[in-house]
C-alpha cells in the first residue's frame, strides 16, 4: 500500500510529517510512504540512509494556512497538498494525507479527486472523545456551511459505515445534533432530516443535545458544517481551558503538587483519551479517492496515527461500501 503525505502541511512540518512517516513504516513495514514537498527540507529531517519504503516527490510550492483555498489550489498546482491529492486521483497512491489548509484540501479533493456518484457535498468528519473511552464521529464539521436534508442523510450513511469499518464499532448508533431530544424540535433542516434518518437503514437513536455529546450519546453525530464547526471549536476550547486551569491549580501550592503527583496516572489517562493525536486524521467522506485531514498541530504521533487510519480505510474498501450503501438508501432498495 502506498500513501502520499503532504510533508509541508501543518504547524510542525516537515519535522512532524517526516518523523510520523518513519514511525508508520517502522510499525507497518508493508506500507510505502510518499513524502511530497520540498526535497531539501524533507531530507534534512531524515538522518542516515532513507528506508526503502520511504519515497520523496519534490514540489516547489506550499499552500499556507492563510491562503484563500480556491485561488491557492488553482494557482499553486505544484504545491505539496495539490500534488498529493492528484497522486491519489491518478492511483499512484492509495490515499493522501495533509495537515495543511483545510479549505484548500477540500477544494483540491473536489477539483482533482472528485465526488462519489450521488454525493453533492462531501463532509469533513472528526473525532470527539467521550467519557466512554470511545469517540463520537461527527460530520460535517466545516466542509459545507449550509446543507439540505438529503445531504445530512448522506453524512449519516457515510459516517456509520466509516465508524463500523475503520473504527470497529458494531452497529454504530447515529444521532442528529439538535436543541432538544424530542421529535419535532429544531429548525426546518433538522425537522426535515429526522424522518429521513428514521426510515433509513441506520441505527438511528434520535436527536442529541450538545451537552450529551461528551457523554457518548451516539457513535455518529450528524449536523450541517456551520453547527458542527461551532461544536468542535467549543469542545476544543473547553478542553484546553480545563487542562490549563488544572495545571494552574496543581502547581499553586506544595500540598496541591503532592496531590497532583498522586493523581498523575489517572490524569494522564484522561488526557490521552482527550488527545486528538490518538485518533488519527479526519476523513473527507464522499470523495472518489481517500483523502485524510490531519490536525494542523499534528506531531509525529498524530501523523503516524493518521497514516494508520488511511491504511485501514483502504484495506476495508470503505469508499466502495459507502457508494453501494448510498445507492440503497437513496433509492430505498433492499439488499
C-alpha positions as CSV (number, residue, x, y, z in Angstrom):
1,X,0.0,0.0,0.0
2,X,1.2,3.5,-0.9
3,X,0.1,6.6,1.0
4,X,1.1,10.1,0.0
5,X,1.7,12.6,2.8
6,X,1.8,16.3,2.3
7,X,5.2,16.8,4.0
8,X,4.8,20.6,4.2
9,X,1.3,20.7,5.7
10,X,0.8,21.6,9.4
11,X,2.3,23.7,12.1
12,X,5.2,21.4,12.7
13,X,6.1,20.3,9.2
14,X,8.2,18.9,7.8
15,X,9.7,17.6,11.1
16,X,6.4,16.0,12.3
17,X,5.4,14.6,8.9
18,X,8.7,13.0,8.2
19,X,9.1,11.6,11.7
20,X,5.5,10.4,11.6
21,X,6.1,8.6,8.3
22,X,9.2,6.9,9.7
23,X,7.3,5.7,12.7
24,X,4.5,4.4,10.5
25,X,6.7,2.3,8.2
26,X,8.5,1.0,11.3
27,X,5.2,-0.1,12.8
28,X,3.9,-1.4,9.5
29,X,6.7,-2.4,7.0
30,X,4.2,-3.3,4.3
31,X,3.4,0.4,3.8
32,X,5.2,2.8,1.4
33,X,5.0,6.4,2.4
34,X,5.5,9.0,-0.4
35,X,6.6,12.3,1.2
36,X,5.5,15.2,-1.1
37,X,7.2,18.6,-0.7
38,X,10.4,20.5,-0.6
39,X,13.1,17.8,-1.1
40,X,15.8,19.6,0.8
41,X,13.5,20.2,3.8
42,X,12.4,16.6,3.8
43,X,15.9,15.2,3.6
44,X,17.1,17.5,6.4
45,X,14.7,15.5,8.7
46,X,16.0,12.1,7.5
47,X,19.0,11.0,9.4
48,X,21.1,8.3,7.8
49,X,20.0,6.1,5.0
50,X,16.4,6.6,3.7
51,X,14.3,3.4,4.3
52,X,13.3,1.6,1.1
53,X,9.6,2.2,1.8
54,X,10.0,6.0,2.1
55,X,9.9,7.9,-1.2
56,X,10.2,11.6,-1.9
57,X,8.3,13.5,-4.6
58,X,9.7,17.0,-4.9
59,X,7.4,20.1,-5.2
60,X,8.3,23.8,-5.4
61,X,5.2,25.4,-3.8
62,X,3.4,25.3,-0.4
63,X,-0.2,26.4,0.4
64,X,-0.1,28.5,3.5
65,X,-2.7,28.3,6.3
66,X,-4.0,31.8,5.5
67,X,-4.2,31.3,1.7
68,X,-7.6,31.6,0.1
69,X,-8.4,28.0,-0.7
70,X,-9.8,28.1,-4.3
71,X,-7.2,30.6,-5.5
72,X,-4.4,28.7,-3.8
73,X,-5.3,25.4,-5.3
74,X,-5.7,26.8,-8.8
75,X,-2.6,28.9,-8.7
76,X,-0.2,26.6,-6.8
77,X,-0.6,23.4,-8.8
78,X,2.8,22.3,-7.9
79,X,2.2,22.6,-4.2
80,X,2.7,19.6,-1.9
81,X,-1.0,19.5,-1.0
82,X,-2.3,19.5,-4.5
83,X,0.2,17.0,-5.8
84,X,-0.6,14.6,-3.0
85,X,-4.3,14.6,-3.9
86,X,-3.6,14.4,-7.6
87,X,-1.5,11.3,-7.0
88,X,-4.4,9.7,-5.2
89,X,-6.8,10.5,-8.0
90,X,-4.3,9.1,-10.6
91,X,-4.0,5.9,-8.5
92,X,-0.3,6.5,-8.0
93,X,-1.0,6.1,-4.3
94,X,-3.9,4.6,-2.4
95,X,-4.6,7.6,-0.2
96,X,-3.5,11.2,0.5
97,X,-3.0,12.9,3.9
98,X,-2.4,16.5,4.7
99,X,-2.3,18.5,8.0
100,X,-2.4,21.8,5.9
101,X,-5.1,24.3,5.0
102,X,-8.5,22.5,5.4
103,X,-10.3,24.6,2.9
104,X,-7.6,24.0,0.3
105,X,-7.6,20.3,1.0
106,X,-11.4,20.1,0.4
107,X,-11.1,22.2,-2.7
108,X,-8.3,20.0,-4.1
109,X,-10.4,17.0,-3.2
110,X,-13.3,18.3,-5.2
111,X,-11.3,19.5,-8.2
112,X,-8.9,16.6,-8.5
113,X,-10.3,13.6,-6.7
114,X,-13.9,14.4,-7.5
115,X,-17.2,13.4,-5.7
116,X,-18.6,10.0,-5.5
117,X,-21.6,9.3,-7.7
118,X,-24.7,10.7,-6.0
119,X,-22.8,12.9,-3.5
120,X,-23.4,16.6,-3.8
121,X,-21.2,17.7,-0.9
122,X,-18.5,15.6,0.8
123,X,-18.3,16.0,4.5
124,X,-15.4,16.5,6.9
125,X,-15.6,14.1,9.7
126,X,-13.7,14.4,13.0
127,X,-13.5,12.5,16.3
128,X,-14.8,14.0,19.6
129,X,-13.6,11.8,22.6
130,X,-16.3,10.9,25.1
131,X,-16.3,9.5,28.7
132,X,-17.0,6.0,27.5
133,X,-13.4,5.8,26.2
134,X,-14.6,5.9,22.6
135,X,-15.1,8.7,20.1
136,X,-18.1,10.3,18.5
137,X,-17.6,10.6,14.8
138,X,-19.0,14.0,14.0
139,X,-19.8,15.3,10.5
140,X,-19.9,17.7,8.9
141,X,-17.6,20.0,10.9
142,X,-16.8,22.6,8.3
143,X,-16.6,21.4,4.8
144,X,-20.0,22.9,3.9
145,X,-21.6,25.8,6.0
146,X,-25.1,25.0,4.7
147,X,-26.8,21.7,3.9
148,X,-30.0,20.3,2.7
149,X,-31.9,17.3,4.4
150,X,-30.6,14.7,1.9
151,X,-27.0,15.9,2.5
152,X,-27.3,15.0,6.2
153,X,-28.8,11.6,5.3
154,X,-25.7,11.0,3.1
155,X,-23.4,12.2,6.0
156,X,-25.2,9.7,8.3
157,X,-24.7,6.8,5.9
158,X,-21.1,7.6,5.2
159,X,-20.3,8.2,8.9
160,X,-22.0,5.0,10.0
161,X,-20.0,2.9,7.6
162,X,-16.7,4.6,8.5
163,X,-17.4,4.0,12.2
164,X,-18.1,0.4,11.5
165,X,-15.3,-0.4,9.1
166,X,-12.5,1.8,10.3
167,X,-13.2,2.5,14.0
168,X,-14.5,-1.1,14.5
169,X,-17.9,-0.1,16.1
170,X,-20.5,-2.8,15.9
171,X,-23.9,-1.4,14.7
172,X,-22.9,2.2,15.4
173,X,-25.6,4.5,16.7
174,X,-26.4,7.6,14.8
175,X,-27.7,10.8,16.3
176,X,-28.9,14.2,15.0
177,X,-27.4,17.2,16.7
178,X,-30.3,19.4,17.9
179,X,-31.5,21.8,20.6
180,X,-33.8,19.1,22.2
181,X,-34.3,15.4,22.2
182,X,-37.9,15.3,21.3
183,X,-39.0,14.7,17.7
184,X,-40.1,17.9,16.1
185,X,-37.6,20.0,17.8
186,X,-35.1,22.3,16.0
187,X,-35.1,24.3,12.8
188,X,-36.5,23.5,9.4
189,X,-33.4,21.5,8.5
190,X,-33.4,19.2,11.5
191,X,-37.2,18.7,11.3
192,X,-36.9,17.6,7.7
193,X,-33.9,15.3,8.3
194,X,-35.4,13.4,11.3
195,X,-37.9,11.2,9.3
196,X,-35.2,10.6,6.6
197,X,-32.9,9.2,9.3
198,X,-35.7,7.3,10.9
199,X,-36.6,5.5,7.7
200,X,-33.0,4.8,6.6
201,X,-31.2,1.6,7.2
202,X,-29.3,3.1,10.2
203,X,-29.2,2.6,13.9
204,X,-30.8,6.0,14.5
205,X,-31.3,7.0,18.1
206,X,-32.9,10.3,17.5
207,X,-32.0,13.9,18.4
208,X,-28.9,14.5,20.6
209,X,-28.2,17.7,22.5
210,X,-24.7,19.2,22.5
211,X,-24.4,18.7,26.3
212,X,-24.7,14.9,25.8
213,X,-22.0,14.5,23.1
214,X,-19.2,14.1,25.6
215,X,-21.3,11.5,27.4
216,X,-21.2,9.3,24.3
217,X,-24.9,9.6,23.5
218,X,-24.2,8.2,20.0
219,X,-21.3,6.9,17.9
220,X,-22.0,9.1,14.8
221,X,-23.3,12.6,15.1
222,X,-24.6,14.4,12.0
223,X,-25.2,18.2,11.5
224,X,-24.5,20.9,9.0
225,X,-21.0,22.3,8.7
226,X,-21.7,25.6,10.5
227,X,-23.2,24.0,13.6
228,X,-20.6,21.2,13.5
229,X,-17.7,23.6,13.4
230,X,-19.1,25.7,16.3
231,X,-19.5,22.5,18.3
232,X,-15.9,21.3,17.5
233,X,-14.3,24.6,18.4
234,X,-16.4,24.9,21.6
235,X,-15.2,21.4,22.7
236,X,-11.6,22.1,21.8
237,X,-11.7,25.4,23.7
238,X,-13.3,23.9,26.7
239,X,-10.8,21.1,26.9
240,X,-7.8,23.5,26.5
241,X,-9.2,25.7,29.3
242,X,-9.8,22.8,31.7
243,X,-6.3,21.4,31.2
244,X,-4.8,24.9,31.7
245,X,-6.8,25.5,34.9
246,X,-5.9,22.1,36.3
247,X,-2.2,22.7,35.7
248,X,-2.5,26.1,37.3
249,X,-4.3,24.7,40.4
250,X,-2.0,21.7,40.8
251,X,1.1,23.9,40.8
252,X,-0.2,26.7,43.0
253,X,1.0,25.2,46.3
254,X,3.1,22.4,47.8
255,X,0.1,20.4,49.0
256,X,-1.5,20.7,45.6
257,X,1.7,19.5,44.0
258,X,1.7,16.4,46.2
259,X,-2.0,15.8,45.3
260,X,-1.1,16.1,41.6
261,X,1.7,13.6,42.0
262,X,-0.8,11.1,43.4
263,X,-3.4,11.8,40.8
264,X,-0.9,11.9,37.9
265,X,-1.6,8.4,36.4
266,X,-5.3,9.0,36.2
267,X,-4.9,12.5,34.8
268,X,-2.5,11.2,32.2
269,X,-5.0,8.5,31.1
270,X,-7.7,11.2,30.9
271,X,-5.5,13.5,28.9
272,X,-4.7,10.6,26.5
273,X,-8.4,9.9,25.9
274,X,-9.0,13.5,25.1
275,X,-5.9,13.9,22.8
276,X,-6.8,14.2,19.1
277,X,-3.4,12.7,18.2
278,X,-4.6,9.3,19.4
279,X,-7.3,9.1,16.8
280,X,-5.6,9.7,13.5
281,X,-6.8,12.0,10.8
282,X,-10.3,13.1,9.9
283,X,-11.6,11.7,6.6
284,X,-13.1,13.8,3.8
285,X,-16.0,11.4,3.2
286,X,-17.7,11.4,-0.2
287,X,-14.6,11.8,-2.4
288,X,-13.7,9.2,-5.0
289,X,-10.2,8.8,-3.6
290,X,-9.4,8.5,0.2
291,X,-8.3,11.9,1.5
292,X,-7.5,12.4,5.1
293,X,-7.1,15.7,7.0
294,X,-4.7,15.5,9.9
295,X,-4.9,18.2,12.7
296,X,-3.0,21.3,11.9
297,X,-1.0,20.9,15.1
298,X,-0.2,17.3,14.5
299,X,3.0,15.9,16.0
300,X,4.8,12.8,14.8
301,X,2.4,10.5,16.7
302,X,-0.7,12.2,15.2
303,X,0.8,11.8,11.7
304,X,1.6,8.2,12.3
305,X,-2.0,7.5,13.5
306,X,-3.4,9.4,10.5
307,X,-1.4,7.1,8.2
308,X,-2.7,4.1,10.1
309,X,-6.3,5.3,9.7
310,X,-5.8,5.8,6.0
311,X,-4.4,2.3,5.7
312,X,-7.4,0.9,7.4
313,X,-9.7,3.0,5.2
314,X,-8.1,1.5,2.1
315,X,-7.9,-2.1,3.4
316,X,-11.6,-2.1,4.3
317,X,-12.6,-0.7,0.9
318,X,-14.7,1.9,2.6
319,X,-15.4,4.0,-0.5
320,X,-16.8,1.1,-2.4
321,X,-19.0,0.1,0.5
322,X,-20.2,3.7,1.0
323,X,-21.1,4.0,-2.7
324,X,-23.2,0.8,-2.6
325,X,-24.9,1.8,0.7
326,X,-25.7,5.3,-0.5
327,X,-27.4,3.9,-3.6
328,X,-29.5,1.6,-1.4
329,X,-30.6,4.4,0.9
330,X,-31.2,6.9,-1.8
331,X,-33.4,4.5,-3.8
332,X,-35.0,2.7,-0.9
333,X,-33.9,-0.7,-2.3
334,X,-33.1,-3.5,0.0
335,X,-30.2,-5.9,-0.5
